[in-house]
Amino acid sequence: MTRWVTVVVLAITTGAVIPLRAEPLPCLRDVPGVTWVRWEQEQTTLDRWCESVGPPVFTPRPERDGEISRLLIVSWNVHVGGADVEELFAKALDARSSNDTGIIILMQEAFRAGADVPDSFPGDLDVPSSIRPRRPTLDIVGIAERFRMSIVYVPSMRNGSATALESREDRGNAIVSTETLSDVRAIELPFGKQRRVAVAATVTPRGSTIGALRVITTHFDTNSDRVDQAEALAERIAALDDLPLVIGGDLNARRGFGDRTVTAISRRVSLESCGTQ
């Protein structure tokens, strides 16, 4: 059977295991299957930002059966509801005449709304301005439920200062998939302009045609702090050397492939052309 995999960045990494630690903050609430890799420096600042958001969301198994022979991986900054993710999923899933293609979306700037977002935050925290280009629209949890997808979502920051139940939101990175997710790692990055958390997960495609792989979604700051964040992520992924690795993200790489965010990551993973392989 022909095997097709569409990738963004693909490599196998090498390195040592990164020590992990547990934290008591509500935003780091124990979610089975999710492990935190926290940044040791700027801990007070990172904790205050963390207190303004809710805990991760993890639904590991989609409501799907059958076997796939192809895997489509898309990386997309969905601009906090501005992108029509529902239309993408509806068209992608409806277009499959047979159930032979798995879909993984590596999202940046996904948002989550409702009661899981705290109704308060530290008084001295200057929370990011709200980004709401299109409302009403389903949040990332609602989209995953509608299309019966597996999901991991880890917020990085609050989406504005609203505290009323009907308007409070947080935003961050997400992986939404037709395939089973496991071994999720929320990788906190150095604080720069804003708090950033990359998300890694193992994907186990249905059937035996395609082997397991690991995916990471990440989003860096727009200023020069993005370089420190890229270098920190490159160090963290050194521990993920047991499976093929796909990284998709908004690196804010203003100088293209020559940007230091790209070169930092490419020291750990090889850059591959996007498209069918």
Secondary structure, 3 states (H helix, E strand, C coil): CCCEEEECCEECCCCCCCCCCCCCCHHHCCCCCEEEECCCCCHHHHHHHHCCCCCCEEECCCCCCCCCCEEEEEEEECHHHCCCHHHHHHHHHHCCCCCCEEEEEEEEEEEEECCCCCCCCCCCCCCCCCCCCCCCCCCHHHHHHHCCCEEEEEEEEECCCCCCCCCCEEEEEEEEECCEEEEEEEEECCCCCCCCEEEEEEEECCCCCCCCEEEEEEECCCCCHHHHHHHHHHHHHHHCCCCCEEEEEECCCCCHHHCHHHHHHHCCCCCCCCEEC
